Amino acid sequence: MGYSASKAALNMITAAFAKELGPFGIKVYAVEPGHIRTELNDNTGTLSTQEGAAVPIKYATMNLEAANGGFFGPNGVLPW
């Protein structure tokens, strides 16, 4: 329950920051990097930590033409 609640809270924080910072030209996005191999999931993930880290870096360094407050994954826009 705690994990799901924390993810829902992160979604709302993203939306709130996007609304508050948007008028200043600052875009805020949430990025889900994919299923990363970690000890938390007994290394069952499909991506290495390096591959997972590349996903948010990709979005942070590109000029997105997406609505502020969007949610993205390794292959593009994800539904909330």
PyMOL Python script that loads the backbone (N, CA, C, O; Angstrom):
from pymol import cmd

cmd.read_pdbstr("""\
ATOM      1  N   MET A   1       0.812  -1.181   0.000  1.00  0.00           N
ATOM      2  CA  MET A   1       0.000   0.000   0.000  1.00  0.00           C
ATOM      3  C   MET A   1       0.869   1.263   0.000  1.00  0.00           C
ATOM      4  O   MET A   1       0.536   2.237  -0.675  1.00  0.00           O
ATOM      5  N   GLY A   2       1.957   1.257   0.735  1.00  0.00           N
ATOM      6  CA  GLY A   2       2.820   2.428   0.805  1.00  0.00           C
ATOM      7  C   GLY A   2       3.432   2.799  -0.533  1.00  0.00           C
ATOM      8  O   GLY A   2       3.531   3.979  -0.867  1.00  0.00           O
ATOM      9  N   TYR A   3       3.844   1.797  -1.301  1.00  0.00           N
ATOM     10  CA  TYR A   3       4.459   2.069  -2.601  1.00  0.00           C
ATOM     11  C   TYR A   3       3.458   2.748  -3.525  1.00  0.00           C
ATOM     12  O   TYR A   3       3.775   3.764  -4.145  1.00  0.00           O
ATOM     13  N   SER A   4       2.250   2.193  -3.623  1.00  0.00           N
ATOM     14  CA  SER A   4       1.223   2.771  -4.503  1.00  0.00           C
ATOM     15  C   SER A   4       0.844   4.178  -4.062  1.00  0.00           C
ATOM     16  O   SER A   4       0.669   5.066  -4.896  1.00  0.00           O
ATOM     17  N   ALA A   5       0.717   4.384  -2.766  1.00  0.00           N
ATOM     18  CA  ALA A   5       0.373   5.710  -2.252  1.00  0.00           C
ATOM     19  C   ALA A   5       1.472   6.723  -2.574  1.00  0.00           C
ATOM     20  O   ALA A   5       1.180   7.874  -2.899  1.00  0.00           O
ATOM     21  N   SER A   6       2.729   6.298  -2.485  1.00  0.00           N
ATOM     22  CA  SER A   6       3.820   7.225  -2.780  1.00  0.00           C
ATOM     23  C   SER A   6       3.839   7.598  -4.252  1.00  0.00           C
ATOM     24  O   SER A   6       4.178   8.729  -4.599  1.00  0.00           O
ATOM     25  N   LYS A   7       3.480   6.663  -5.121  1.00  0.00           N
ATOM     26  CA  LYS A   7       3.437   6.951  -6.559  1.00  0.00           C
ATOM     27  C   LYS A   7       2.288   7.899  -6.877  1.00  0.00           C
ATOM     28  O   LYS A   7       2.441   8.793  -7.710  1.00  0.00           O
ATOM     29  N   ALA A   8       1.143   7.720  -6.230  1.00  0.00           N
ATOM     30  CA  ALA A   8       0.012   8.632  -6.428  1.00  0.00           C
ATOM     31  C   ALA A   8       0.381  10.036  -5.944  1.00  0.00           C
ATOM     32  O   ALA A   8       0.027  11.027  -6.582  1.00  0.00           O
ATOM     33  N   ALA A   9       1.084  10.116  -4.831  1.00  0.00           N
ATOM     34  CA  ALA A   9       1.521  11.412  -4.306  1.00  0.00           C
ATOM     35  C   ALA A   9       2.497  12.076  -5.274  1.00  0.00           C
ATOM     36  O   ALA A   9       2.420  13.285  -5.493  1.00  0.00           O
ATOM     37  N   LEU A  10       3.396  11.316  -5.846  1.00  0.00           N
ATOM     38  CA  LEU A  10       4.340  11.871  -6.819  1.00  0.00           C
ATOM     39  C   LEU A  10       3.600  12.434  -8.032  1.00  0.00           C
ATOM     40  O   LEU A  10       3.966  13.492  -8.543  1.00  0.00           O
ATOM     41  N   ASN A  11       2.567  11.738  -8.493  1.00  0.00           N
ATOM     42  CA  ASN A  11       1.771  12.236  -9.622  1.00  0.00           C
ATOM     43  C   ASN A  11       1.135  13.577  -9.276  1.00  0.00           C
ATOM     44  O   ASN A  11       1.149  14.499 -10.091  1.00  0.00           O
ATOM     45  N   MET A  12       0.581  13.692  -8.078  1.00  0.00           N
ATOM     46  CA  MET A  12      -0.068  14.942  -7.674  1.00  0.00           C
ATOM     47  C   MET A  12       0.947  16.065  -7.473  1.00  0.00           C
ATOM     48  O   MET A  12       0.655  17.222  -7.779  1.00  0.00           O
ATOM     49  N   ILE A  13       2.118  15.743  -6.969  1.00  0.00           N
ATOM     50  CA  ILE A  13       3.162  16.764  -6.815  1.00  0.00           C
ATOM     51  C   ILE A  13       3.587  17.271  -8.187  1.00  0.00           C
ATOM     52  O   ILE A  13       3.789  18.472  -8.371  1.00  0.00           O
ATOM     53  N   THR A  14       3.723  16.369  -9.146  1.00  0.00           N
ATOM     54  CA  THR A  14       4.083  16.767 -10.512  1.00  0.00           C
ATOM     55  C   THR A  14       3.036  17.710 -11.074  1.00  0.00           C
ATOM     56  O   THR A  14       3.378  18.756 -11.627  1.00  0.00           O
ATOM     57  N   ALA A  15       1.753  17.351 -10.940  1.00  0.00           N
ATOM     58  CA  ALA A  15       0.676  18.199 -11.452  1.00  0.00           C
ATOM     59  C   ALA A  15       0.661  19.554 -10.752  1.00  0.00           C
ATOM     60  O   ALA A  15       0.469  20.583 -11.399  1.00  0.00           O
ATOM     61  N   ALA A  16       0.860  19.562  -9.440  1.00  0.00           N
ATOM     62  CA  ALA A  16       0.848  20.816  -8.682  1.00  0.00           C
ATOM     63  C   ALA A  16       2.014  21.718  -9.077  1.00  0.00           C
ATOM     64  O   ALA A  16       1.827  22.918  -9.274  1.00  0.00           O
ATOM     65  N   PHE A  17       3.216  21.152  -9.196  1.00  0.00           N
ATOM     66  CA  PHE A  17       4.372  21.951  -9.612  1.00  0.00           C
ATOM     67  C   PHE A  17       4.190  22.473 -11.034  1.00  0.00           C
ATOM     68  O   PHE A  17       4.545  23.617 -11.319  1.00  0.00           O
ATOM     69  N   ALA A  18       3.643  21.653 -11.927  1.00  0.00           N
ATOM     70  CA  ALA A  18       3.417  22.088 -13.307  1.00  0.00           C
ATOM     71  C   ALA A  18       2.476  23.288 -13.334  1.00  0.00           C
ATOM     72  O   ALA A  18       2.718  24.249 -14.064  1.00  0.00           O
ATOM     73  N   LYS A  19       1.412  23.238 -12.549  1.00  0.00           N
ATOM     74  CA  LYS A  19       0.446  24.336 -12.496  1.00  0.00           C
ATOM     75  C   LYS A  19       1.070  25.598 -11.886  1.00  0.00           C
ATOM     76  O   LYS A  19       0.837  26.706 -12.367  1.00  0.00           O
ATOM     77  N   GLU A  20       1.847  25.423 -10.843  1.00  0.00           N
ATOM     78  CA  GLU A  20       2.433  26.569 -10.151  1.00  0.00           C
ATOM     79  C   GLU A  20       3.579  27.200 -10.938  1.00  0.00           C
ATOM     80  O   GLU A  20       3.724  28.422 -10.949  1.00  0.00           O
ATOM     81  N   LEU A  21       4.391  26.376 -11.593  1.00  0.00           N
ATOM     82  CA  LEU A  21       5.587  26.887 -12.266  1.00  0.00           C
ATOM     83  C   LEU A  21       5.374  27.191 -13.752  1.00  0.00           C
ATOM     84  O   LEU A  21       6.169  27.904 -14.364  1.00  0.00           O
ATOM     85  N   GLY A  22       4.307  26.651 -14.322  1.00  0.00           N
ATOM     86  CA  GLY A  22       4.019  26.871 -15.740  1.00  0.00           C
ATOM     87  C   GLY A  22       3.993  28.329 -16.160  1.00  0.00           C
ATOM     88  O   GLY A  22       4.566  28.671 -17.194  1.00  0.00           O
ATOM     89  N   PRO A  23       3.342  29.206 -15.390  1.00  0.00           N
ATOM     90  CA  PRO A  23       3.316  30.619 -15.786  1.00  0.00           C
ATOM     91  C   PRO A  23       4.691  31.276 -15.877  1.00  0.00           C
ATOM     92  O   PRO A  23       4.834  32.335 -16.489  1.00  0.00           O
ATOM     93  N   PHE A  24       5.689  30.660 -15.279  1.00  0.00           N
ATOM     94  CA  PHE A  24       7.056  31.179 -15.337  1.00  0.00           C
ATOM     95  C   PHE A  24       7.877  30.527 -16.456  1.00  0.00           C
ATOM     96  O   PHE A  24       9.085  30.739 -16.556  1.00  0.00           O
ATOM     97  N   GLY A  25       7.208  29.735 -17.288  1.00  0.00           N
ATOM     98  CA  GLY A  25       7.891  29.068 -18.394  1.00  0.00           C
ATOM     99  C   GLY A  25       8.627  27.807 -17.998  1.00  0.00           C
ATOM    100  O   GLY A  25       9.423  27.287 -18.779  1.00  0.00           O
ATOM    101  N   ILE A  26       8.379  27.309 -16.811  1.00  0.00           N
ATOM    102  CA  ILE A  26       9.047  26.096 -16.330  1.00  0.00           C
ATOM    103  C   ILE A  26       8.117  24.913 -16.514  1.00  0.00           C
ATOM    104  O   ILE A  26       6.998  24.907 -16.003  1.00  0.00           O
ATOM    105  N   LYS A  27       8.581  23.919 -17.241  1.00  0.00           N
ATOM    106  CA  LYS A  27       7.794  22.702 -17.449  1.00  0.00           C
ATOM    107  C   LYS A  27       8.231  21.632 -16.459  1.00  0.00           C
ATOM    108  O   LYS A  27       9.412  21.506 -16.136  1.00  0.00           O
ATOM    109  N   VAL A  28       7.262  20.872 -15.988  1.00  0.00           N
ATOM    110  CA  VAL A  28       7.509  19.822 -15.005  1.00  0.00           C
ATOM    111  C   VAL A  28       6.916  18.529 -15.544  1.00  0.00           C
ATOM    112  O   VAL A  28       5.759  18.501 -15.965  1.00  0.00           O
ATOM    113  N   TYR A  29       7.699  17.466 -15.533  1.00  0.00           N
ATOM    114  CA  TYR A  29       7.248  16.169 -16.026  1.00  0.00           C
ATOM    115  C   TYR A  29       7.608  15.069 -15.042  1.00  0.00           C
ATOM    116  O   TYR A  29       8.551  15.201 -14.262  1.00  0.00           O
ATOM    117  N   ALA A  30       6.854  13.993 -15.086  1.00  0.00           N
ATOM    118  CA  ALA A  30       7.187  12.778 -14.339  1.00  0.00           C
ATOM    119  C   ALA A  30       7.693  11.756 -15.343  1.00  0.00           C
ATOM    120  O   ALA A  30       7.164  11.650 -16.449  1.00  0.00           O
ATOM    121  N   VAL A  31       8.717  11.005 -14.959  1.00  0.00           N
ATOM    122  CA  VAL A  31       9.297  10.003 -15.852  1.00  0.00           C
ATOM    123  C   VAL A  31       9.390   8.673 -15.126  1.00  0.00           C
ATOM    124  O   VAL A  31       9.940   8.581 -14.029  1.00  0.00           O
ATOM    125  N   GLU A  32       8.842   7.646 -15.758  1.00  0.00           N
ATOM    126  CA  GLU A  32       8.910   6.266 -15.262  1.00  0.00           C
ATOM    127  C   GLU A  32       9.949   5.565 -16.130  1.00  0.00           C
ATOM    128  O   GLU A  32       9.699   5.352 -17.317  1.00  0.00           O
ATOM    129  N   PRO A  33      11.104   5.200 -15.581  1.00  0.00           N
ATOM    130  CA  PRO A  33      12.195   4.710 -16.413  1.00  0.00           C
ATOM    131  C   PRO A  33      12.042   3.288 -16.935  1.00  0.00           C
ATOM    132  O   PRO A  33      12.793   2.880 -17.821  1.00  0.00           O
ATOM    133  N   GLY A  34      11.112   2.540 -16.422  1.00  0.00           N
ATOM    134  CA  GLY A  34      10.967   1.145 -16.852  1.00  0.00           C
ATOM    135  C   GLY A  34      11.261   0.200 -15.697  1.00  0.00           C
ATOM    136  O   GLY A  34      11.450   0.629 -14.559  1.00  0.00           O
ATOM    137  N   HIS A  35      11.297  -1.076 -16.000  1.00  0.00           N
ATOM    138  CA  HIS A  35      11.500  -2.114 -14.991  1.00  0.00           C
ATOM    139  C   HIS A  35      13.005  -2.333 -14.821  1.00  0.00           C
ATOM    140  O   HIS A  35      13.626  -3.050 -15.607  1.00  0.00           O
ATOM    141  N   ILE A  36      13.578  -1.721 -13.807  1.00  0.00           N
ATOM    142  CA  ILE A  36      15.029  -1.719 -13.585  1.00  0.00           C
ATOM    143  C   ILE A  36      15.432  -2.879 -12.672  1.00  0.00           C
ATOM    144  O   ILE A  36      14.758  -3.174 -11.685  1.00  0.00           O
ATOM    145  N   ARG A  37      16.544  -3.531 -13.024  1.00  0.00           N
ATOM    146  CA  ARG A  37      17.080  -4.607 -12.171  1.00  0.00           C
ATOM    147  C   ARG A  37      17.684  -4.009 -10.912  1.00  0.00           C
ATOM    148  O   ARG A  37      18.674  -3.280 -10.973  1.00  0.00           O
ATOM    149  N   THR A  38      17.077  -4.323  -9.759  1.00  0.00           N
ATOM    150  CA  THR A  38      17.610  -3.871  -8.476  1.00  0.00           C
ATOM    151  C   THR A  38      17.400  -4.976  -7.443  1.00  0.00           C
ATOM    152  O   THR A  38      16.674  -5.940  -7.686  1.00  0.00           O
ATOM    153  N   GLU A  39      18.033  -4.824  -6.314  1.00  0.00           N
ATOM    154  CA  GLU A  39      17.834  -5.784  -5.221  1.00  0.00           C
ATOM    155  C   GLU A  39      16.395  -5.740  -4.710  1.00  0.00           C
ATOM    156  O   GLU A  39      15.882  -6.737  -4.202  1.00  0.00           O
ATOM    157  N   LEU A  40      15.744  -4.578  -4.846  1.00  0.00           N
ATOM    158  CA  LEU A  40      14.362  -4.437  -4.393  1.00  0.00           C
ATOM    159  C   LEU A  40      13.430  -5.424  -5.106  1.00  0.00           C
ATOM    160  O   LEU A  40      12.469  -5.911  -4.510  1.00  0.00           O
ATOM    161  N   ASN A  41      13.714  -5.718  -6.382  1.00  0.00           N
ATOM    162  CA  ASN A  41      12.874  -6.664  -7.131  1.00  0.00           C
ATOM    163  C   ASN A  41      13.620  -7.966  -7.449  1.00  0.00           C
ATOM    164  O   ASN A  41      13.312  -8.643  -8.429  1.00  0.00           O
ATOM    165  N   ASP A  42      14.585  -8.299  -6.624  1.00  0.00           N
ATOM    166  CA  ASP A  42      15.389  -9.528  -6.813  1.00  0.00           C
ATOM    167  C   ASP A  42      16.025  -9.601  -8.193  1.00  0.00           C
ATOM    168  O   ASP A  42      16.190 -10.683  -8.755  1.00  0.00           O
ATOM    169  N   ASN A  43      16.381  -8.438  -8.732  1.00  0.00           N
ATOM    170  CA  ASN A  43      17.043  -8.332 -10.038  1.00  0.00           C
ATOM    171  C   ASN A  43      16.225  -8.951 -11.171  1.00  0.00           C
ATOM    172  O   ASN A  43      16.781  -9.538 -12.099  1.00  0.00           O
ATOM    173  N   THR A  44      14.897  -8.814 -11.088  1.00  0.00           N
ATOM    174  CA  THR A  44      14.031  -9.352 -12.150  1.00  0.00           C
ATOM    175  C   THR A  44      13.736  -8.325 -13.231  1.00  0.00           C
ATOM    176  O   THR A  44      13.057  -8.644 -14.208  1.00  0.00           O
ATOM    177  N   GLY A  45      14.223  -7.112 -13.085  1.00  0.00           N
ATOM    178  CA  GLY A  45      13.973  -6.074 -14.082  1.00  0.00           C
ATOM    179  C   GLY A  45      14.610  -6.397 -15.418  1.00  0.00           C
ATOM    180  O   GLY A  45      15.499  -7.243 -15.517  1.00  0.00           O
ATOM    181  N   THR A  46      14.138  -5.708 -16.440  1.00  0.00           N
ATOM    182  CA  THR A  46      14.640  -5.939 -17.799  1.00  0.00           C
ATOM    183  C   THR A  46      15.706  -4.929 -18.213  1.00  0.00           C
ATOM    184  O   THR A  46      16.365  -5.110 -19.236  1.00  0.00           O
ATOM    185  N   LEU A  47      15.879  -3.866 -17.425  1.00  0.00           N
ATOM    186  CA  LEU A  47      16.864  -2.839 -17.758  1.00  0.00           C
ATOM    187  C   LEU A  47      17.918  -2.726 -16.660  1.00  0.00           C
ATOM    188  O   LEU A  47      17.621  -2.910 -15.480  1.00  0.00           O
ATOM    189  N   SER A  48      19.149  -2.420 -17.059  1.00  0.00           N
ATOM    190  CA  SER A  48      20.209  -2.159 -16.083  1.00  0.00           C
ATOM    191  C   SER A  48      19.969  -0.784 -15.464  1.00  0.00           C
ATOM    192  O   SER A  48      19.170   0.001 -15.975  1.00  0.00           O
ATOM    193  N   THR A  49      20.654  -0.500 -14.379  1.00  0.00           N
ATOM    194  CA  THR A  49      20.516   0.820 -13.762  1.00  0.00           C
ATOM    195  C   THR A  49      20.995   1.923 -14.707  1.00  0.00           C
ATOM    196  O   THR A  49      20.441   3.022 -14.705  1.00  0.00           O
ATOM    197  N   GLN A  50      22.010   1.640 -15.507  1.00  0.00           N
ATOM    198  CA  GLN A  50      22.498   2.619 -16.477  1.00  0.00           C
ATOM    199  C   GLN A  50      21.438   2.908 -17.539  1.00  0.00           C
ATOM    200  O   GLN A  50      21.226   4.061 -17.916  1.00  0.00           O
ATOM    201  N   GLU A  51      20.777   1.857 -18.017  1.00  0.00           N
ATOM    202  CA  GLU A  51      19.715   2.052 -19.015  1.00  0.00           C
ATOM    203  C   GLU A  51      18.543   2.817 -18.407  1.00  0.00           C
ATOM    204  O   GLU A  51      17.947   3.674 -19.059  1.00  0.00           O
ATOM    205  N   GLY A  52      18.219   2.504 -17.162  1.00  0.00           N
ATOM    206  CA  GLY A  52      17.134   3.207 -16.492  1.00  0.00           C
ATOM    207  C   GLY A  52      17.457   4.667 -16.263  1.00  0.00           C
ATOM    208  O   GLY A  52      16.582   5.522 -16.408  1.00  0.00           O
ATOM    209  N   ALA A  53      18.691   4.972 -15.908  1.00  0.00           N
ATOM    210  CA  ALA A  53      19.096   6.358 -15.676  1.00  0.00           C
ATOM    211  C   ALA A  53      19.072   7.173 -16.961  1.00  0.00           C
ATOM    212  O   ALA A  53      18.870   8.386 -16.917  1.00  0.00           O
ATOM    213  N   ALA A  54      19.273   6.531 -18.093  1.00  0.00           N
ATOM    214  CA  ALA A  54      19.284   7.228 -19.378  1.00  0.00           C
ATOM    215  C   ALA A  54      17.904   7.800 -19.734  1.00  0.00           C
ATOM    216  O   ALA A  54      17.811   8.790 -20.459  1.00  0.00           O
ATOM    217  N   VAL A  55      16.842   7.179 -19.227  1.00  0.00           N
ATOM    218  CA  VAL A  55      15.486   7.617 -19.589  1.00  0.00           C
ATOM    219  C   VAL A  55      15.188   9.023 -19.054  1.00  0.00           C
ATOM    220  O   VAL A  55      14.835   9.891 -19.853  1.00  0.00           O
ATOM    221  N   PRO A  56      15.309   9.297 -17.749  1.00  0.00           N
ATOM    222  CA  PRO A  56      15.042  10.673 -17.298  1.00  0.00           C
ATOM    223  C   PRO A  56      16.041  11.685 -17.852  1.00  0.00           C
ATOM    224  O   PRO A  56      15.690  12.844 -18.069  1.00  0.00           O
ATOM    225  N   ILE A  57      17.269  11.263 -18.079  1.00  0.00           N
ATOM    226  CA  ILE A  57      18.253  12.174 -18.673  1.00  0.00           C
ATOM    227  C   ILE A  57      17.815  12.574 -20.074  1.00  0.00           C
ATOM    228  O   ILE A  57      17.956  13.733 -20.462  1.00  0.00           O
ATOM    229  N   LYS A  58      17.282  11.619 -20.836  1.00  0.00           N
ATOM    230  CA  LYS A  58      16.786  11.905 -22.186  1.00  0.00           C
ATOM    231  C   LYS A  58      15.719  12.995 -22.142  1.00  0.00           C
ATOM    232  O   LYS A  58      15.778  13.951 -22.917  1.00  0.00           O
ATOM    233  N   TYR A  59      14.754  12.860 -21.250  1.00  0.00           N
ATOM    234  CA  TYR A  59      13.672  13.842 -21.175  1.00  0.00           C
ATOM    235  C   TYR A  59      14.136  15.172 -20.614  1.00  0.00           C
ATOM    236  O   TYR A  59      13.613  16.217 -21.001  1.00  0.00           O
ATOM    237  N   ALA A  60      15.105  15.160 -19.711  1.00  0.00           N
ATOM    238  CA  ALA A  60      15.606  16.400 -19.122  1.00  0.00           C
ATOM    239  C   ALA A  60      16.408  17.224 -20.111  1.00  0.00           C
ATOM    240  O   ALA A  60      16.535  18.438 -19.944  1.00  0.00           O
ATOM    241  N   THR A  61      16.949  16.589 -21.132  1.00  0.00           N
ATOM    242  CA  THR A  61      17.824  17.294 -22.064  1.00  0.00           C
ATOM    243  C   THR A  61      17.207  17.529 -23.434  1.00  0.00           C
ATOM    244  O   THR A  61      17.890  18.001 -24.343  1.00  0.00           O
ATOM    245  N   MET A  62      15.923  17.208 -23.600  1.00  0.00           N
ATOM    246  CA  MET A  62      15.280  17.455 -24.890  1.00  0.00           C
ATOM    247  C   MET A  62      14.222  18.539 -24.758  1.00  0.00           C
ATOM    248  O   MET A  62      13.703  18.780 -23.668  1.00  0.00           O
ATOM    249  N   ASN A  63      13.907  19.183 -25.857  1.00  0.00           N
ATOM    250  CA  ASN A  63      12.874  20.219 -25.867  1.00  0.00           C
ATOM    251  C   ASN A  63      11.542  19.558 -26.185  1.00  0.00           C
ATOM    252  O   ASN A  63      11.207  19.347 -27.350  1.00  0.00           O
ATOM    253  N   LEU A  64      10.785  19.234 -25.141  1.00  0.00           N
ATOM    254  CA  LEU A  64       9.508  18.553 -25.326  1.00  0.00           C
ATOM    255  C   LEU A  64       8.432  19.532 -25.774  1.00  0.00           C
ATOM    256  O   LEU A  64       8.324  20.639 -25.247  1.00  0.00           O
ATOM    257  N   GLU A  65       7.654  19.120 -26.733  1.00  0.00           N
ATOM    258  CA  GLU A  65       6.499  19.903 -27.166  1.00  0.00           C
ATOM    259  C   GLU A  65       5.239  19.296 -26.570  1.00  0.00           C
ATOM    260  O   GLU A  65       4.190  19.282 -27.214  1.00  0.00           O
ATOM    261  N   ALA A  66       5.335  18.802 -25.364  1.00  0.00           N
ATOM    262  CA  ALA A  66       4.216  18.153 -24.682  1.00  0.00           C
ATOM    263  C   ALA A  66       3.633  19.098 -23.648  1.00  0.00           C
ATOM    264  O   ALA A  66       4.290  20.032 -23.188  1.00  0.00           O
ATOM    265  N   ALA A  67       2.383  18.833 -23.293  1.00  0.00           N
ATOM    266  CA  ALA A  67       1.728  19.643 -22.274  1.00  0.00           C
ATOM    267  C   ALA A  67       2.490  19.556 -20.953  1.00  0.00           C
ATOM    268  O   ALA A  67       2.997  18.497 -20.582  1.00  0.00           O
ATOM    269  N   ASN A  68       2.558  20.666 -20.265  1.00  0.00           N
ATOM    270  CA  ASN A  68       3.218  20.702 -18.965  1.00  0.00           C
ATOM    271  C   ASN A  68       2.503  19.748 -18.015  1.00  0.00           C
ATOM    272  O   ASN A  68       1.275  19.661 -18.018  1.00  0.00           O
ATOM    273  N   GLY A  69       3.280  19.032 -17.201  1.00  0.00           N
ATOM    274  CA  GLY A  69       2.709  18.091 -16.246  1.00  0.00           C
ATOM    275  C   GLY A  69       2.538  16.695 -16.801  1.00  0.00           C
ATOM    276  O   GLY A  69       1.848  15.876 -16.193  1.00  0.00           O
ATOM    277  N   GLY A  70       3.142  16.402 -17.933  1.00  0.00           N
ATOM    278  CA  GLY A  70       2.992  15.089 -18.560  1.00  0.00           C
ATOM    279  C   GLY A  70       3.729  13.980 -17.827  1.00  0.00           C
ATOM    280  O   GLY A  70       4.548  14.220 -16.939  1.00  0.00           O
ATOM    281  N   PHE A  71       3.407  12.759 -18.231  1.00  0.00           N
ATOM    282  CA  PHE A  71       3.987  11.547 -17.642  1.00  0.00           C
ATOM    283  C   PHE A  71       4.582  10.724 -18.777  1.00  0.00           C
ATOM    284  O   PHE A  71       3.887  10.404 -19.742  1.00  0.00           O
ATOM    285  N   PHE A  72       5.862  10.379 -18.670  1.00  0.00           N
ATOM    286  CA  PHE A  72       6.578   9.717 -19.749  1.00  0.00           C
ATOM    287  C   PHE A  72       7.252   8.443 -19.291  1.00  0.00           C
ATOM    288  O   PHE A  72       7.615   8.298 -18.124  1.00  0.00           O
ATOM    289  N   GLY A  73       7.416   7.520 -20.226  1.00  0.00           N
ATOM    290  CA  GLY A  73       8.136   6.289 -19.995  1.00  0.00           C
ATOM    291  C   GLY A  73       9.225   6.150 -21.036  1.00  0.00           C
ATOM    292  O   GLY A  73       9.459   7.082 -21.805  1.00  0.00           O
ATOM    293  N   PRO A  74       9.895   5.017 -21.082  1.00  0.00           N
ATOM    294  CA  PRO A  74      10.995   4.816 -22.017  1.00  0.00           C
ATOM    295  C   PRO A  74      10.622   5.041 -23.477  1.00  0.00           C
ATOM    296  O   PRO A  74      11.465   5.432 -24.284  1.00  0.00           O
ATOM    297  N   ASN A  75       9.338   4.790 -23.822  1.00  0.00           N
ATOM    298  CA  ASN A  75       8.908   4.894 -25.217  1.00  0.00           C
ATOM    299  C   ASN A  75       7.950   6.031 -25.494  1.00  0.00           C
ATOM    300  O   ASN A  75       7.276   6.034 -26.524  1.00  0.00           O
ATOM    301  N   GLY A  76       7.876   7.003 -24.587  1.00  0.00           N
ATOM    302  CA  GLY A  76       7.024   8.154 -24.833  1.00  0.00           C
ATOM    303  C   GLY A  76       5.986   8.399 -23.763  1.00  0.00           C
ATOM    304  O   GLY A  76       6.148   7.991 -22.612  1.00  0.00           O
ATOM    305  N   VAL A  77       4.906   9.079 -24.160  1.00  0.00           N
ATOM    306  CA  VAL A  77       3.855   9.478 -23.234  1.00  0.00           C
ATOM    307  C   VAL A  77       3.155   8.270 -22.629  1.00  0.00           C
ATOM    308  O   VAL A  77       2.847   7.296 -23.316  1.00  0.00           O
ATOM    309  N   LEU A  78       2.911   8.360 -21.325  1.00  0.00           N
ATOM    310  CA  LEU A  78       2.154   7.323 -20.605  1.00  0.00           C
ATOM    311  C   LEU A  78       0.872   7.956 -20.072  1.00  0.00           C
ATOM    312  O   LEU A  78       0.850   9.149 -19.769  1.00  0.00           O
ATOM    313  N   PRO A  79      -0.197   7.163 -19.955  1.00  0.00           N
ATOM    314  CA  PRO A  79      -1.419   7.715 -19.346  1.00  0.00           C
ATOM    315  C   PRO A  79      -1.247   7.834 -17.841  1.00  0.00           C
ATOM    316  O   PRO A  79      -0.545   7.030 -17.228  1.00  0.00           O
ATOM    317  N   TRP A  80      -1.884   8.831 -17.246  1.00  0.00           N
ATOM    318  CA  TRP A  80      -1.878   8.950 -15.802  1.00  0.00           C
ATOM    319  C   TRP A  80      -2.691   7.827 -15.285  1.00  0.00           C
ATOM    320  O   TRP A  80      -2.852   7.688 -14.073  1.00  0.00           O
TER     321      TRP A  80
END
""", "prot")
cmd.dss("prot")
cmd.show_as("cartoon", "prot")
cmd.util.cbc("prot")
cmd.orient("prot")
